[in-house]
Amino acid sequence: MPSIIILDLMLTGTLLLLGIGFIRFQISNHVWLKAHGTHVSGLITQVRRDGAQVCLVTAAWTDPRTGFRCTFQGFRLDMGYQAGQLVDILLDVRHPSHYMM
């Protein structure tokens, strides 16, 4: 019986440490992007609403120097977004997969 309690405590502690590590990782990415990221405006290509207060916004941005087109997705509070509007995107130009909408 005591071994089951110890196992439960170890599993709970491990999950707690993993959760804290994930949150710290997300916060450090956010801080790094705020300090070193580039602000661009992406053109909204699609808005998908599921009836809740949140919608999935898909936007595209083309790098003017290289012509490389990037597509971004993010969940946003539904504030009447429509295709064709501009949305702010903060991205790492070297790694466009690292971004915040």
mmCIF file of the C-alpha atoms, coordinates in Angstrom:
data_MODEL
# 
_entry.id   MODEL 
# 
loop_
_atom_site.group_PDB 
_atom_site.id 
_atom_site.type_symbol 
_atom_site.label_atom_id 
_atom_site.label_alt_id 
_atom_site.label_comp_id 
_atom_site.label_asym_id 
_atom_site.label_entity_id 
_atom_site.label_seq_id 
_atom_site.pdbx_PDB_ins_code 
_atom_site.Cartn_x 
_atom_site.Cartn_y 
_atom_site.Cartn_z 
_atom_site.occupancy 
_atom_site.B_iso_or_equiv 
_atom_site.pdbx_formal_charge 
_atom_site.auth_seq_id 
_atom_site.auth_comp_id 
_atom_site.auth_asym_id 
_atom_site.auth_atom_id 
_atom_site.pdbx_PDB_model_num 
ATOM 1   C CA . MET A 1 1   ? 0.000   0.000  0.000   1.00 0.00 ? 1   MET A CA 1 
ATOM 2   C CA . PRO A 1 2   ? 2.731   2.579  0.818   1.00 0.00 ? 2   PRO A CA 1 
ATOM 3   C CA . SER A 1 3   ? 4.433   1.812  -2.528  1.00 0.00 ? 3   SER A CA 1 
ATOM 4   C CA . ILE A 1 4   ? 1.257   2.831  -4.406  1.00 0.00 ? 4   ILE A CA 1 
ATOM 5   C CA . ILE A 1 5   ? 1.144   6.134  -2.526  1.00 0.00 ? 5   ILE A CA 1 
ATOM 6   C CA . ILE A 1 6   ? 4.808   6.785  -3.292  1.00 0.00 ? 6   ILE A CA 1 
ATOM 7   C CA . LEU A 1 7   ? 4.207   5.954  -6.957  1.00 0.00 ? 7   LEU A CA 1 
ATOM 8   C CA . ASP A 1 8   ? 1.206   8.311  -7.057  1.00 0.00 ? 8   ASP A CA 1 
ATOM 9   C CA . LEU A 1 9   ? 3.245   11.095 -5.470  1.00 0.00 ? 9   LEU A CA 1 
ATOM 10  C CA . MET A 1 10  ? 6.086   10.551 -7.943  1.00 0.00 ? 10  MET A CA 1 
ATOM 11  C CA . LEU A 1 11  ? 3.715   10.627 -10.917 1.00 0.00 ? 11  LEU A CA 1 
ATOM 12  C CA . THR A 1 12  ? 1.962   13.726 -9.616  1.00 0.00 ? 12  THR A CA 1 
ATOM 13  C CA . GLY A 1 13  ? 5.289   15.468 -9.021  1.00 0.00 ? 13  GLY A CA 1 
ATOM 14  C CA . THR A 1 14  ? 6.534   14.535 -12.487 1.00 0.00 ? 14  THR A CA 1 
ATOM 15  C CA . LEU A 1 15  ? 3.376   15.874 -14.140 1.00 0.00 ? 15  LEU A CA 1 
ATOM 16  C CA . LEU A 1 16  ? 3.616   19.058 -12.093 1.00 0.00 ? 16  LEU A CA 1 
ATOM 17  C CA . LEU A 1 17  ? 7.257   19.575 -13.104 1.00 0.00 ? 17  LEU A CA 1 
ATOM 18  C CA . LEU A 1 18  ? 6.430   18.939 -16.776 1.00 0.00 ? 18  LEU A CA 1 
ATOM 19  C CA . GLY A 1 19  ? 3.564   21.454 -16.605 1.00 0.00 ? 19  GLY A CA 1 
ATOM 20  C CA . ILE A 1 20  ? 5.750   24.100 -14.977 1.00 0.00 ? 20  ILE A CA 1 
ATOM 21  C CA . GLY A 1 21  ? 8.499   23.456 -17.551 1.00 0.00 ? 21  GLY A CA 1 
ATOM 22  C CA . PHE A 1 22  ? 6.054   23.847 -20.439 1.00 0.00 ? 22  PHE A CA 1 
ATOM 23  C CA . ILE A 1 23  ? 4.694   27.121 -19.031 1.00 0.00 ? 23  ILE A CA 1 
ATOM 24  C CA . ARG A 1 24  ? 8.228   28.495 -18.529 1.00 0.00 ? 24  ARG A CA 1 
ATOM 25  C CA . PHE A 1 25  ? 9.128   27.489 -22.102 1.00 0.00 ? 25  PHE A CA 1 
ATOM 26  C CA . GLN A 1 26  ? 6.085   29.321 -23.504 1.00 0.00 ? 26  GLN A CA 1 
ATOM 27  C CA . ILE A 1 27  ? 6.825   32.429 -21.430 1.00 0.00 ? 27  ILE A CA 1 
ATOM 28  C CA . SER A 1 28  ? 10.490  32.477 -22.514 1.00 0.00 ? 28  SER A CA 1 
ATOM 29  C CA . ASN A 1 29  ? 9.445   32.203 -26.184 1.00 0.00 ? 29  ASN A CA 1 
ATOM 30  C CA . HIS A 1 30  ? 7.001   35.068 -25.687 1.00 0.00 ? 30  HIS A CA 1 
ATOM 31  C CA . VAL A 1 31  ? 9.652   37.259 -24.023 1.00 0.00 ? 31  VAL A CA 1 
ATOM 32  C CA . TRP A 1 32  ? 12.244  36.419 -26.701 1.00 0.00 ? 32  TRP A CA 1 
ATOM 33  C CA . LEU A 1 33  ? 9.842   37.272 -29.534 1.00 0.00 ? 33  LEU A CA 1 
ATOM 34  C CA . LYS A 1 34  ? 8.916   40.577 -27.857 1.00 0.00 ? 34  LYS A CA 1 
ATOM 35  C CA . ALA A 1 35  ? 12.623  41.490 -27.595 1.00 0.00 ? 35  ALA A CA 1 
ATOM 36  C CA . HIS A 1 36  ? 13.956  40.183 -30.926 1.00 0.00 ? 36  HIS A CA 1 
ATOM 37  C CA . GLY A 1 37  ? 10.933  39.560 -33.159 1.00 0.00 ? 37  GLY A CA 1 
ATOM 38  C CA . THR A 1 38  ? 9.791   41.570 -36.152 1.00 0.00 ? 38  THR A CA 1 
ATOM 39  C CA . HIS A 1 39  ? 6.319   43.093 -36.379 1.00 0.00 ? 39  HIS A CA 1 
ATOM 40  C CA . VAL A 1 40  ? 4.575   42.400 -39.699 1.00 0.00 ? 40  VAL A CA 1 
ATOM 41  C CA . SER A 1 41  ? 1.003   42.697 -40.921 1.00 0.00 ? 41  SER A CA 1 
ATOM 42  C CA . GLY A 1 42  ? -0.572  39.582 -42.330 1.00 0.00 ? 42  GLY A CA 1 
ATOM 43  C CA . LEU A 1 43  ? -3.608  39.463 -44.585 1.00 0.00 ? 43  LEU A CA 1 
ATOM 44  C CA . ILE A 1 44  ? -6.417  37.346 -43.144 1.00 0.00 ? 44  ILE A CA 1 
ATOM 45  C CA . THR A 1 45  ? -7.311  34.610 -45.608 1.00 0.00 ? 45  THR A CA 1 
ATOM 46  C CA . GLN A 1 46  ? -9.774  32.595 -43.525 1.00 0.00 ? 46  GLN A CA 1 
ATOM 47  C CA . VAL A 1 47  ? -11.782 32.941 -40.311 1.00 0.00 ? 47  VAL A CA 1 
ATOM 48  C CA . ARG A 1 48  ? -13.398 29.842 -38.836 1.00 0.00 ? 48  ARG A CA 1 
ATOM 49  C CA . ARG A 1 49  ? -15.960 30.336 -36.096 1.00 0.00 ? 49  ARG A CA 1 
ATOM 50  C CA . ASP A 1 50  ? -17.244 27.462 -34.023 1.00 0.00 ? 50  ASP A CA 1 
ATOM 51  C CA . GLY A 1 51  ? -20.036 29.334 -32.288 1.00 0.00 ? 51  GLY A CA 1 
ATOM 52  C CA . ALA A 1 52  ? -17.947 30.202 -29.230 1.00 0.00 ? 52  ALA A CA 1 
ATOM 53  C CA . GLN A 1 53  ? -16.259 33.519 -28.458 1.00 0.00 ? 53  GLN A CA 1 
ATOM 54  C CA . VAL A 1 54  ? -13.030 32.267 -30.034 1.00 0.00 ? 54  VAL A CA 1 
ATOM 55  C CA . CYS A 1 55  ? -12.253 31.923 -33.731 1.00 0.00 ? 55  CYS A CA 1 
ATOM 56  C CA . LEU A 1 56  ? -9.392  30.385 -35.713 1.00 0.00 ? 56  LEU A CA 1 
ATOM 57  C CA . VAL A 1 57  ? -7.750  33.052 -37.872 1.00 0.00 ? 57  VAL A CA 1 
ATOM 58  C CA . THR A 1 58  ? -5.528  32.107 -40.812 1.00 0.00 ? 58  THR A CA 1 
ATOM 59  C CA . ALA A 1 59  ? -3.331  34.869 -42.230 1.00 0.00 ? 59  ALA A CA 1 
ATOM 60  C CA . ALA A 1 60  ? -0.635  35.084 -44.885 1.00 0.00 ? 60  ALA A CA 1 
ATOM 61  C CA . TRP A 1 61  ? 2.424   37.314 -45.187 1.00 0.00 ? 61  TRP A CA 1 
ATOM 62  C CA . THR A 1 62  ? 4.931   37.556 -48.027 1.00 0.00 ? 62  THR A CA 1 
ATOM 63  C CA . ASP A 1 63  ? 8.522   38.581 -47.313 1.00 0.00 ? 63  ASP A CA 1 
ATOM 64  C CA . PRO A 1 64  ? 9.117   41.545 -49.644 1.00 0.00 ? 64  PRO A CA 1 
ATOM 65  C CA . ARG A 1 65  ? 12.839  40.802 -50.007 1.00 0.00 ? 65  ARG A CA 1 
ATOM 66  C CA . THR A 1 66  ? 12.613  37.111 -50.915 1.00 0.00 ? 66  THR A CA 1 
ATOM 67  C CA . GLY A 1 67  ? 9.003   36.644 -52.038 1.00 0.00 ? 67  GLY A CA 1 
ATOM 68  C CA . PHE A 1 68  ? 8.659   33.779 -49.524 1.00 0.00 ? 68  PHE A CA 1 
ATOM 69  C CA . ARG A 1 69  ? 5.012   33.408 -48.432 1.00 0.00 ? 69  ARG A CA 1 
ATOM 70  C CA . CYS A 1 70  ? 4.269   32.324 -44.864 1.00 0.00 ? 70  CYS A CA 1 
ATOM 71  C CA . THR A 1 71  ? 0.912   31.200 -43.502 1.00 0.00 ? 71  THR A CA 1 
ATOM 72  C CA . PHE A 1 72  ? 0.031   31.683 -39.832 1.00 0.00 ? 72  PHE A CA 1 
ATOM 73  C CA . GLN A 1 73  ? -2.814  30.348 -37.708 1.00 0.00 ? 73  GLN A CA 1 
ATOM 74  C CA . GLY A 1 74  ? -3.949  31.423 -34.296 1.00 0.00 ? 74  GLY A CA 1 
ATOM 75  C CA . PHE A 1 75  ? -6.942  31.366 -32.002 1.00 0.00 ? 75  PHE A CA 1 
ATOM 76  C CA . ARG A 1 76  ? -8.224  34.872 -31.297 1.00 0.00 ? 76  ARG A CA 1 
ATOM 77  C CA . LEU A 1 77  ? -11.184 36.335 -29.489 1.00 0.00 ? 77  LEU A CA 1 
ATOM 78  C CA . ASP A 1 78  ? -13.910 36.819 -32.063 1.00 0.00 ? 78  ASP A CA 1 
ATOM 79  C CA . MET A 1 79  ? -13.895 40.553 -32.718 1.00 0.00 ? 79  MET A CA 1 
ATOM 80  C CA . GLY A 1 80  ? -15.556 40.474 -36.118 1.00 0.00 ? 80  GLY A CA 1 
ATOM 81  C CA . TYR A 1 81  ? -12.505 39.400 -38.115 1.00 0.00 ? 81  TYR A CA 1 
ATOM 82  C CA . GLN A 1 82  ? -13.122 38.991 -41.834 1.00 0.00 ? 82  GLN A CA 1 
ATOM 83  C CA . ALA A 1 83  ? -11.034 37.769 -44.741 1.00 0.00 ? 83  ALA A CA 1 
ATOM 84  C CA . GLY A 1 84  ? -9.117  40.652 -46.300 1.00 0.00 ? 84  GLY A CA 1 
ATOM 85  C CA . GLN A 1 85  ? -8.383  42.490 -43.046 1.00 0.00 ? 85  GLN A CA 1 
ATOM 86  C CA . LEU A 1 86  ? -4.869  42.930 -41.665 1.00 0.00 ? 86  LEU A CA 1 
ATOM 87  C CA . VAL A 1 87  ? -3.712  41.338 -38.408 1.00 0.00 ? 87  VAL A CA 1 
ATOM 88  C CA . ASP A 1 88  ? -0.483  41.996 -36.464 1.00 0.00 ? 88  ASP A CA 1 
ATOM 89  C CA . ILE A 1 89  ? 2.037   39.148 -36.353 1.00 0.00 ? 89  ILE A CA 1 
ATOM 90  C CA . LEU A 1 90  ? 5.249   39.050 -34.331 1.00 0.00 ? 90  LEU A CA 1 
ATOM 91  C CA . LEU A 1 91  ? 7.710   36.616 -35.873 1.00 0.00 ? 91  LEU A CA 1 
ATOM 92  C CA . ASP A 1 92  ? 11.288  35.444 -35.921 1.00 0.00 ? 92  ASP A CA 1 
ATOM 93  C CA . VAL A 1 93  ? 12.403  36.217 -39.479 1.00 0.00 ? 93  VAL A CA 1 
ATOM 94  C CA . ARG A 1 94  ? 15.083  33.507 -39.392 1.00 0.00 ? 94  ARG A CA 1 
ATOM 95  C CA . HIS A 1 95  ? 12.548  30.881 -38.280 1.00 0.00 ? 95  HIS A CA 1 
ATOM 96  C CA . PRO A 1 96  ? 9.066   31.903 -39.503 1.00 0.00 ? 96  PRO A CA 1 
ATOM 97  C CA . SER A 1 97  ? 7.499   28.952 -37.673 1.00 0.00 ? 97  SER A CA 1 
ATOM 98  C CA . HIS A 1 98  ? 8.169   30.866 -34.415 1.00 0.00 ? 98  HIS A CA 1 
ATOM 99  C CA . TYR A 1 99  ? 5.462   33.515 -34.269 1.00 0.00 ? 99  TYR A CA 1 
ATOM 100 C CA . MET A 1 100 ? 2.648   35.076 -32.248 1.00 0.00 ? 100 MET A CA 1 
ATOM 101 C CA . MET A 1 101 ? -0.561  36.448 -33.680 1.00 0.00 ? 101 MET A CA 1 
# 
